[in-house]
Amino acid sequence: MSKEYDLVVLGGGTGGYVAAIRASQLGMQVAIVEKGELGGTCLHRGCIPSKSLLRSAEVFKQTKEANEFGVETDGVTLNFPKVQERKNRIITTLHQGVQGLMKKGKIDVYEGFGRILGPSIFSPMPGTISIEYANGDENTMLVPKNVLIATGSKPKSLPGLEMDGEIIMSSDEALQMETLPSSIMIVGGGVIGVEWASMLSDFGVDVTVIEYLDHILPTEDEAVAKEIEKQLKKKGVHFVKGAKVMPDTLQRDSGVQVEAEINNTNKTFSAERMLVSVGREAFTSNIGLQNTDIIVDKGVIQTNEFYQTKESQIYAIGDVIGGMQLAHVASHEGIVAVEHMANENPLPLNYDTIPSCIYSNPEAASVGLTEKQAAGQGFDVKIGKFPFQAIGKALVHGEADGFVKIIADKDTDDLLGVHMVGPHVTDMISEAGLAKVLDATPWEMAHSVHPHPTLSEVMGEAAMAVEGNQIHG
């Protein structure tokens, strides 16, 4: 059986289904091929479930500390199965919502594994999609005018630290834990590792983070990374930096034990479980790229600024092309790709204006260049930094750690970057993102009146601090 479409999307994750919706809005006949469940990693194994667990951990921690607010809460306990039940309900609700959006947009969804075919009787160009079904049914052939590859990524593994899903886990398996371990070793101090360290520590787990570099959160501004480490240490998280894990020393008896080389000395670490969090790798295998002229370099598909591959009728977005590897980035890449297919003349994405977030406790968020990146690009910078400690609403909330740091070009006053760590900064970063989109200067940000008392006042104060004119500091 074969069927023709204007667009077939390989992968029904956030980037894929958003692109499909936009294509439907533009009048295209669209199909999605998804081997798992609509919503992909973000909905089922990433953004949503992890943030649900983080929220439960935050509530547990706040409840235990409620005495500070005059609320007596002796004997607080954690029911982790209920934590997981809540997470699963949220996923189910959102999954049903995505399914409803597919019906609304009259988007056909094929539940199977899609593979790109080369030129054949169906088409003189590569791009026909062959769908294989788990139940062994005969393959379906989809013949599209355009293909969008949105197959996402999967957790990286380390040779010798192969994951068994129980004792040694990736974040995928960790999200399914039925009980919490008493202790855990997290290999990798990037964003995912830090979020898990924060969450599990708030749940009462003894956490050790082992990082190969001499600092955690290598993509963040150094001041933010140091503040996150400082606050997590206060919770009891142990950080071991500049450490090379030695997989050949791994033992799994009664938990997990491994040695790490630190300053030419081996040290042994042990815990009930291990979480390997060393990044993600693009899912490009076995999807038929060898049947095309598509270029794959360093594991990711190469595209132009509108996400066209070397095969002009085939586009690719999201984690599979590398880049920022964020759900909201994939969504907007998908919109640009689809609008380009439809000759809508979209503007290319400016990645310097896209915020990124870390949902640890405290949170962190950023947009634009770090101080180190700005200096490396030759900018003479001026910096405004303002602490939450001087913001009334932060003291009222009982969350006054952290700061906002604004980086500007001393010569032109252009806004180069905004970096935040503290309460609810993942919500507040959108103001900085809009400022970047509009090419606002710190002076203009400072003259946007922020209501009192709010956490957002920290933005105005940090903007004024760029010129040393902050009021409350």
ZAPA-240954 format. One record per residue (C-alpha): x, y, z; residue number from 1. Coordinates in steps of 0.1 Angstrom, whole numbers. Each point is the difference from the previous one (the first is absolute). Example, Ala and Ser with C-alpha at 12.3 -4.5 7.8 and 13.67 -1.06 7.14 Angstrom:
<recs>
+-------+-------+-------+-----+
!    xx !    yy !    zz !   i !
+-------+-------+-------+-----+
!   123 !   -45 !    78 !   1 !
!    14 !    34 !    -7 !   2 !
+-------+-------+-------+-----+
</recs>
This chain:
<recs>
+-------+-------+-------+-----+
!    xx !    yy !    zz !   i !
+-------+-------+-------+-----+
!     0 !     0 !     0 !   1 !
!    13 !    35 !    -8 !   2 !
!   -14 !    35 !     7 !   3 !
!    11 !    34 !   -11 !   4 !
!     6 !    30 !    23 !   5 !
!    13 !    35 !    -2 !   6 !
!    21 !    -7 !    31 !   7 !
!    10 !   -30 !    20 !   8 !
!    16 !     6 !    34 !   9 !
!    23 !   -27 !    13 !  10 !
!    -4 !     3 !    38 !  11 !
!   -29 !    12 !    21 !  12 !
!    19 !    18 !    27 !  13 !
!    -5 !    37 !     8 !  14 !
!    18 !    12 !   -31 !  15 !
!   -17 !   -25 !   -22 !  16 !
!   -36 !     5 !    11 !  17 !
!     3 !    38 !     2 !  18 !
!    14 !     0 !   -36 !  19 !
!   -29 !   -22 !   -11 !  20 !
!   -26 !    24 !    15 !  21 !
!    16 !    30 !   -17 !  22 !
!     0 !   -19 !   -33 !  23 !
!   -36 !    -8 !     4 !  24 !
!    -8 !    36 !     7 !  25 !
!    17 !     8 !   -33 !  26 !
!   -23 !   -24 !   -18 !  27 !
!    23 !   -29 !    -4 !  28 !
!   -11 !   -37 !     2 !  29 !
!    22 !   -13 !    28 !  30 !
!    10 !   -33 !    16 !  31 !
!    22 !    -8 !    30 !  32 !
!    18 !   -33 !     4 !  33 !
!     8 !    -8 !    36 !  34 !
!    14 !   -33 !    13 !  35 !
!   -10 !     8 !    36 !  36 !
!   -25 !    26 !    14 !  37 !
!    -8 !    34 !   -12 !  38 !
!    18 !    26 !    20 !  39 !
!    33 !   -18 !    -2 !  40 !
!    29 !     4 !    26 !  41 !
!   -12 !    34 !    13 !  42 !
!   -34 !   -12 !    10 !  43 !
!     7 !   -36 !    10 !  44 !
!    37 !    -2 !    11 !  45 !
!    13 !    35 !     4 !  46 !
!   -14 !    35 !     6 !  47 !
!   -34 !    -7 !    14 !  48 !
!     6 !   -31 !    22 !  49 !
!    32 !    14 !    15 !  50 !
!   -15 !    33 !     8 !  51 !
!   -30 !   -17 !    16 !  52 !
!    25 !   -19 !    23 !  53 !
!    19 !    32 !     6 !  54 !
!   -32 !    18 !    11 !  55 !
!    -8 !   -29 !    24 !  56 !
!    35 !     2 !    14 !  57 !
!    -4 !    38 !     5 !  58 !
!   -33 !    -3 !    18 !  59 !
!    14 !   -27 !    23 !  60 !
!    30 !    22 !     8 !  61 !
!   -22 !    30 !     6 !  62 !
!   -24 !   -19 !    22 !  63 !
!    28 !   -13 !    22 !  64 !
!    12 !    36 !     4 !  65 !
!   -35 !    15 !     5 !  66 !
!     7 !     7 !    37 !  67 !
!    20 !    30 !   -12 !  68 !
!   -33 !    15 !   -13 !  69 !
!   -17 !    -7 !    33 !  70 !
!   -17 !   -31 !   -13 !  71 !
!     4 !   -31 !    21 !  72 !
!     5 !   -31 !   -21 !  73 !
!    16 !   -27 !    22 !  74 !
!     2 !   -35 !   -13 !  75 !
!     0 !     8 !   -38 !  76 !
!     6 !   -31 !   -21 !  77 !
!     5 !    -7 !   -37 !  78 !
!   -22 !   -25 !   -18 !  79 !
!    21 !    -5 !   -31 !  80 !
!   -25 !   -23 !   -18 !  81 !
!   -25 !    29 !     1 !  82 !
!    27 !    23 !   -14 !  83 !
!     3 !   -23 !   -29 !  84 !
!   -38 !    -3 !    -4 !  85 !
!    -2 !    38 !    -2 !  86 !
!    27 !     1 !   -26 !  87 !
!   -18 !   -27 !   -21 !  88 !
!   -33 !    18 !     2 !  89 !
!    16 !    32 !   -14 !  90 !
!    16 !   -19 !   -28 !  91 !
!   -33 !   -17 !    -9 !  92 !
!   -19 !    33 !     0 !  93 !
!    25 !    17 !   -23 !  94 !
!     3 !   -31 !   -22 !  95 !
!   -38 !     0 !    -5 !  96 !
!     3 !    37 !    -8 !  97 !
!    25 !    -6 !   -28 !  98 !
!   -21 !   -28 !   -14 !  99 !
!   -29 !    25 !    -1 ! 100 !
!    21 !    25 !   -18 ! 101 !
!     8 !   -26 !   -27 ! 102 !
!   -37 !    -6 !    -5 ! 103 !
!    -7 !    37 !    -1 ! 104 !
!    26 !     5 !   -27 ! 105 !
!   -11 !   -31 !   -19 ! 106 !
!    36 !   -13 !     3 ! 107 !
!     4 !   -37 !    -7 ! 108 !
!    21 !   -19 !    26 ! 109 !
!    17 !   -33 !    -8 ! 110 !
!    12 !   -20 !    29 ! 111 !
!    31 !   -17 !   -14 ! 112 !
!    36 !     4 !    -9 ! 113 !
!     6 !    22 !   -30 ! 114 !
!    30 !    -4 !   -24 ! 115 !
!     9 !    22 !   -29 ! 116 !
!     3 !   -18 !   -33 ! 117 !
!    21 !    10 !   -30 ! 118 !
!   -13 !     6 !   -35 ! 119 !
!   -26 !   -27 !    -9 ! 120 !
!   -31 !    -7 !   -18 ! 121 !
!   -18 !    23 !    24 ! 122 !
!    22 !    31 !    -6 ! 123 !
!    30 !     9 !   -21 ! 124 !
!    15 !    17 !    30 ! 125 !
!     9 !   -13 !    35 ! 126 !
!   -28 !     6 !    25 ! 127 !
!   -26 !   -27 !    -2 ! 128 !
!    -6 !   -12 !    36 ! 129 !
!    -3 !   -37 !     7 ! 130 !
!   -18 !    -7 !    33 ! 131 !
!     8 !   -32 !    18 ! 132 !
!   -25 !   -12 !    26 ! 133 !
!     8 !   -19 !    32 ! 134 !
!   -28 !   -25 !    -6 ! 135 !
!    15 !   -11 !   -33 ! 136 !
!   -27 !    16 !   -22 ! 137 !
!    10 !     8 !   -36 ! 138 !
!    20 !    32 !    -3 ! 139 !
!   -18 !    32 !   -10 ! 140 !
!    15 !    23 !   -25 ! 141 !
!    -4 !    38 !     4 ! 142 !
!     9 !    21 !   -30 ! 143 !
!     5 !    36 !    11 ! 144 !
!    10 !    32 !   -18 ! 145 !
!    21 !     8 !    31 ! 146 !
!    14 !   -19 !    29 ! 147 !
!     9 !    15 !    34 ! 148 !
!    24 !   -21 !    22 ! 149 !
!    -7 !     6 !    36 ! 150 !
!    12 !   -32 !    16 ! 151 !
!    15 !    16 !    30 ! 152 !
!    27 !   -15 !    22 ! 153 !
!     7 !   -26 !    27 ! 154 !
!    22 !     1 !    31 ! 155 !
!    37 !    -6 !    -7 ! 156 !
!    18 !   -29 !    17 ! 157 !
!    35 !    -4 !    12 ! 158 !
!    20 !   -31 !   -11 ! 159 !
!     3 !   -23 !    29 ! 160 !
!   -29 !    17 !    19 ! 161 !
!   -27 !   -17 !   -20 ! 162 !
!   -34 !     6 !    15 ! 163 !
!   -21 !   -28 !    13 ! 164 !
!   -30 !    22 !     8 ! 165 !
!     1 !    -8 !    37 ! 166 !
!    34 !     4 !    17 ! 167 !
!    15 !    21 !   -28 ! 168 !
!   -26 !    23 !   -16 ! 169 !
!    -4 !    27 !   -26 ! 170 !
!   -26 !    27 !     8 ! 171 !
!   -25 !   -20 !   -20 ! 172 !
!     1 !   -29 !    25 ! 173 !
!     4 !    23 !    30 ! 174 !
!   -34 !    16 !    -7 ! 175 !
!   -16 !   -34 !     4 ! 176 !
!    15 !    -8 !    35 ! 177 !
!   -26 !   -16 !    23 ! 178 !
!    20 !     7 !    31 ! 179 !
!    27 !    26 !     8 ! 180 !
!    36 !   -12 !     7 ! 181 !
!    17 !    10 !    32 ! 182 !
!    30 !    12 !   -20 ! 183 !
!     8 !     7 !   -37 ! 184 !
!    31 !     8 !   -20 ! 185 !
!    -7 !    24 !   -29 ! 186 !
!    26 !    -2 !   -27 ! 187 !
!    -1 !    34 !   -18 ! 188 !
!    -5 !    35 !    13 ! 189 !
!   -19 !    15 !   -29 ! 190 !
!   -36 !    12 !     0 ! 191 !
!   -17 !   -34 !     3 ! 192 !
!    25 !   -11 !    27 ! 193 !
!    -5 !    31 !    20 ! 194 !
!   -38 !    -1 !    -2 ! 195 !
!     0 !   -36 !    12 ! 196 !
!    25 !     8 !    28 ! 197 !
!   -23 !    28 !    12 ! 198 !
!   -31 !   -21 !    -2 ! 199 !
!    13 !   -31 !    17 ! 200 !
!    17 !    20 !    27 ! 201 !
!   -33 !    18 !     8 ! 202 !
!   -16 !   -35 !     2 ! 203 !
!    26 !    -9 !    26 ! 204 !
!    24 !   -21 !   -21 ! 205 !
!    38 !     2 !     7 ! 206 !
!    13 !    13 !   -34 ! 207 !
!    35 !     1 !   -14 ! 208 !
!     7 !    17 !   -33 ! 209 !
!    32 !   -11 !   -19 ! 210 !
!    10 !    24 !   -27 ! 211 !
!    29 !    -4 !   -25 ! 212 !
!     6 !    38 !    -3 ! 213 !
!    12 !    22 !    28 ! 214 !
!   -35 !    17 !     1 ! 215 !
!   -36 !    -9 !    -3 ! 216 !
!   -25 !    14 !   -26 ! 217 !
!    26 !     8 !   -27 ! 218 !
!   -25 !    18 !   -22 ! 219 !
!   -10 !    25 !    27 ! 220 !
!    15 !    33 !    11 ! 221 !
!    27 !    -9 !    26 ! 222 !
!   -17 !    21 !    27 ! 223 !
!   -32 !   -19 !    -5 ! 224 !
!    17 !   -34 !     1 ! 225 !
!    19 !    10 !    32 ! 226 !
!   -33 !    11 !    17 ! 227 !
!   -18 !   -31 !   -10 ! 228 !
!    28 !   -22 !    14 ! 229 !
!     1 !    21 !    32 ! 230 !
!   -37 !    -4 !     6 ! 231 !
!    -1 !   -37 !    -8 ! 232 !
!    29 !    -5 !    24 ! 233 !
!   -21 !    16 !    27 ! 234 !
!   -25 !   -28 !    -6 ! 235 !
!    27 !   -26 !     5 ! 236 !
!     8 !    -8 !   -37 ! 237 !
!    36 !   -11 !    -3 ! 238 !
!    19 !    12 !   -31 ! 239 !
!    31 !   -18 !   -13 ! 240 !
!    15 !    20 !   -29 ! 241 !
!    30 !    -7 !   -23 ! 242 !
!    -8 !   -37 !     5 ! 243 !
!     4 !   -26 !   -27 ! 244 !
!   -22 !   -30 !     7 ! 245 !
!    18 !   -33 !    -7 ! 246 !
!   -26 !   -25 !   -13 ! 247 !
!    24 !   -30 !     3 ! 248 !
!    -3 !     3 !    38 ! 249 !
!   -38 !    -2 !     0 ! 250 !
!   -16 !   -24 !    25 ! 251 !
!   -37 !    -6 !     3 ! 252 !
!    -1 !   -20 !    32 ! 253 !
!   -26 !    14 !    25 ! 254 !
!    -3 !    32 !   -20 ! 255 !
!    27 !    16 !   -21 ! 256 !
!    37 !     8 !     6 ! 257 !
!    25 !    16 !   -23 ! 258 !
!    33 !    18 !     2 ! 259 !
!     8 !    34 !   -15 ! 260 !
!    33 !    16 !    -7 ! 261 !
!     4 !    34 !    17 ! 262 !
!    34 !    18 !    -3 ! 263 !
!    17 !   -32 !    -9 ! 264 !
!   -15 !   -18 !    31 ! 265 !
!   -27 !   -26 !    -1 ! 266 !
!   -29 !     3 !    24 ! 267 !
!   -28 !   -24 !     5 ! 268 !
!   -37 !    10 !    -1 ! 269 !
!   -30 !   -21 !     9 ! 270 !
!   -37 !     4 !     1 ! 271 !
!   -32 !   -20 !    -3 ! 272 !
!    -6 !    12 !   -36 ! 273 !
!    18 !    19 !   -27 ! 274 !
!   -15 !    25 !   -25 ! 275 !
!    20 !     5 !   -32 ! 276 !
!    -7 !    35 !   -12 ! 277 !
!    26 !     9 !   -26 ! 278 !
!   -22 !    16 !   -27 ! 279 !
!   -21 !   -12 !   -29 ! 280 !
!     7 !   -13 !   -35 ! 281 !
!   -20 !     5 !   -31 ! 282 !
!   -22 !   -28 !   -12 ! 283 !
!    11 !    -5 !   -36 ! 284 !
!     6 !   -37 !    -2 ! 285 !
!   -21 !   -23 !   -22 ! 286 !
!   -23 !    28 !   -13 ! 287 !
!    12 !    -3 !   -36 ! 288 !
!    25 !    28 !    -2 ! 289 !
!    23 !   -22 !   -20 ! 290 !
!   -26 !     0 !   -28 ! 291 !
!     4 !    38 !    -3 ! 292 !
!    28 !    26 !    -5 ! 293 !
!    -7 !    14 !    35 ! 294 !
!    32 !     9 !    17 ! 295 !
!     6 !   -11 !    36 ! 296 !
!    29 !    15 !    18 ! 297 !
!    10 !    -7 !    36 ! 298 !
!   -31 !   -20 !     4 ! 299 !
!   -25 !    27 !   -10 ! 300 !
!   -18 !     9 !   -33 ! 301 !
!    13 !    30 !   -18 ! 302 !
!   -25 !    26 !   -12 ! 303 !
!    -2 !    36 !   -12 ! 304 !
!   -16 !    28 !    20 ! 305 !
!   -34 !   -11 !   -11 ! 306 !
!     7 !   -36 !    10 ! 307 !
!     3 !   -14 !   -35 ! 308 !
!    24 !   -29 !    -3 ! 309 !
!    20 !    -7 !   -32 ! 310 !
!   -31 !   -16 !   -13 ! 311 !
!   -21 !    32 !    -4 ! 312 !
!   -33 !   -18 !     5 ! 313 !
!    11 !   -14 !    33 ! 314 !
!     3 !    22 !    31 ! 315 !
!    13 !    -8 !    35 ! 316 !
!    -5 !    17 !    34 ! 317 !
!     5 !    -4 !    37 ! 318 !
!    25 !   -22 !    18 ! 319 !
!     8 !   -19 !   -32 ! 320 !
!    18 !    31 !   -13 ! 321 !
!    18 !     8 !    32 ! 322 !
!     0 !    36 !    12 ! 323 !
!   -18 !    10 !    32 ! 324 !
!   -19 !   -33 !     3 ! 325 !
!   -30 !    16 !    18 ! 326 !
!   -37 !    -8 !    -6 ! 327 !
!   -10 !    36 !    -7 ! 328 !
!    29 !     4 !   -24 ! 329 !
!   -11 !   -31 !   -20 ! 330 !
!   -36 !    14 !    -1 ! 331 !
!    11 !    33 !   -16 ! 332 !
!    24 !   -17 !   -23 ! 333 !
!   -29 !   -22 !   -12 ! 334 !
!   -21 !    31 !    -6 ! 335 !
!    28 !    17 !   -20 ! 336 !
!     5 !   -32 !   -21 ! 337 !
!   -37 !    -4 !    -8 ! 338 !
!    -4 !    36 !    -9 ! 339 !
!    30 !    -2 !   -23 ! 340 !
!   -15 !   -31 !   -17 ! 341 !
!   -32 !    21 !    -5 ! 342 !
!    19 !    30 !   -15 ! 343 !
!   -10 !    22 !    29 ! 344 !
!    34 !    16 !     2 ! 345 !
!     7 !    -5 !    37 ! 346 !
!    28 !    17 !    18 ! 347 !
!    28 !   -23 !    12 ! 348 !
!     2 !    -6 !    37 ! 349 !
!    24 !    22 !    20 ! 350 !
!    12 !   -24 !    27 ! 351 !
!    15 !    28 !    20 ! 352 !
!   -36 !    10 !     9 ! 353 !
!   -11 !   -34 !    12 ! 354 !
!    -1 !    -6 !    38 ! 355 !
!    11 !   -32 !    16 ! 356 !
!   -10 !   -11 !    35 ! 357 !
!    12 !   -23 !    28 ! 358 !
!   -28 !   -12 !    23 ! 359 !
!    21 !    -8 !    30 ! 360 !
!    -7 !    16 !    34 ! 361 !
!    11 !    28 !    -3 ! 362 !
!    -9 !     4 !   -36 ! 363 !
!    23 !    15 !   -27 ! 364 !
!    -8 !    16 !   -33 ! 365 !
!    19 !    19 !   -27 ! 366 !
!    -1 !    16 !   -34 ! 367 !
!    28 !    12 !   -22 ! 368 !
!    38 !     0 !     7 ! 369 !
!    17 !    -8 !    33 ! 370 !
!    26 !    24 !    12 ! 371 !
!    28 !   -24 !   -11 ! 372 !
!   -16 !    -3 !   -35 ! 373 !
!    -4 !    37 !    -4 ! 374 !
!    36 !     6 !     9 ! 375 !
!    11 !   -27 !   -23 ! 376 !
!   -19 !    17 !   -29 ! 377 !
!    19 !    32 !     7 ! 378 !
!   -27 !    20 !    18 ! 379 !
!    10 !    26 !    26 ! 380 !
!   -28 !    -8 !    25 ! 381 !
!   -17 !    17 !    29 ! 382 !
!   -20 !   -20 !    25 ! 383 !
!   -29 !     6 !    23 ! 384 !
!    -6 !   -25 !    28 ! 385 !
!   -27 !     1 !    26 ! 386 !
!    -9 !   -25 !    28 ! 387 !
!   -34 !   -13 !     9 ! 388 !
!    10 !     6 !    36 ! 389 !
!    -9 !    37 !    -6 ! 390 !
!   -35 !    -8 !   -15 ! 391 !
!   -29 !     1 !    25 ! 392 !
!   -20 !   -27 !   -18 ! 393 !
!    29 !   -24 !     1 ! 394 !
!     2 !     4 !    38 ! 395 !
!   -37 !    -4 !     3 ! 396 !
!     2 !   -32 !   -20 ! 397 !
!    29 !   -12 !    21 ! 398 !
!    22 !    -5 !   -31 ! 399 !
!    25 !    28 !    -1 ! 400 !
!    31 !   -18 !   -13 ! 401 !
!    13 !     9 !   -35 ! 402 !
!     2 !    29 !   -23 ! 403 !
!    -5 !    15 !   -35 ! 404 !
!    30 !     8 !   -20 ! 405 !
!    -3 !    22 !   -32 ! 406 !
!    29 !     3 !   -25 ! 407 !
!     1 !    29 !   -24 ! 408 !
!    24 !    14 !   -26 ! 409 !
!    18 !    30 !    15 ! 410 !
!     4 !    16 !   -34 ! 411 !
!   -35 !    -3 !   -14 ! 412 !
!   -21 !    -8 !    31 ! 413 !
!   -14 !   -31 !   -18 ! 414 !
!   -13 !   -27 !    22 ! 415 !
!    22 !   -30 !    -3 ! 416 !
!   -13 !   -25 !    26 ! 417 !
!   -21 !    -4 !    30 ! 418 !
!     7 !   -27 !    26 ! 419 !
!   -22 !    -8 !    30 ! 420 !
!     0 !   -23 !    30 ! 421 !
!   -27 !     0 !    26 ! 422 !
!   -37 !    -4 !     6 ! 423 !
!   -22 !    -3 !   -31 ! 424 !
!    26 !    12 !   -24 ! 425 !
!   -11 !   -25 !   -26 ! 426 !
!   -32 !    21 !    -3 ! 427 !
!    17 !    34 !     2 ! 428 !
!    26 !    -7 !   -27 ! 429 !
!   -26 !     7 !   -27 ! 430 !
!     3 !    37 !     8 ! 431 !
!    37 !    -2 !    -8 ! 432 !
!    -8 !   -21 !   -31 ! 433 !
!   -24 !    27 !   -13 ! 434 !
!    26 !    27 !     8 ! 435 !
!    25 !   -19 !   -22 ! 436 !
!   -26 !    -4 !   -29 ! 437 !
!    -8 !    37 !     1 ! 438 !
!    37 !    10 !     3 ! 439 !
!    -7 !    18 !    33 ! 440 !
!    27 !    16 !    20 ! 441 !
!     4 !    -3 !    37 ! 442 !
!   -11 !    36 !     3 ! 443 !
!   -33 !    -9 !   -17 ! 444 !
!    -4 !   -31 !    22 ! 445 !
!     6 !    22 !    31 ! 446 !
!   -28 !    24 !   -11 ! 447 !
!   -25 !   -28 !    -3 ! 448 !
!   -19 !     5 !    33 ! 449 !
!    -1 !   -32 !    20 ! 450 !
!   -28 !    -3 !    25 ! 451 !
!     7 !    -1 !    37 ! 452 !
!     3 !   -24 !    18 ! 453 !
!    10 !   -26 !   -27 ! 454 !
!    29 !   -21 !    -7 ! 455 !
!     2 !    17 !   -34 ! 456 !
!    14 !    32 !    17 ! 457 !
!    34 !   -17 !    -1 ! 458 !
!     0 !     4 !   -38 ! 459 !
!    -4 !    38 !     3 ! 460 !
!    26 !     3 !    27 ! 461 !
!    25 !   -22 !   -19 ! 462 !
!    -5 !    21 !   -31 ! 463 !
!     6 !    32 !    20 ! 464 !
!    31 !   -16 !    15 ! 465 !
!    16 !    -1 !   -34 ! 466 !
!     7 !    37 !     4 ! 467 !
!     3 !    -2 !    38 ! 468 !
!   -34 !    16 !     5 ! 469 !
!   -18 !   -28 !    19 ! 470 !
!   -23 !    14 !    27 ! 471 !
!    -1 !   -27 !    27 ! 472 !
!    36 !   -13 !    -1 ! 473 !
+-------+-------+-------+-----+
</recs>
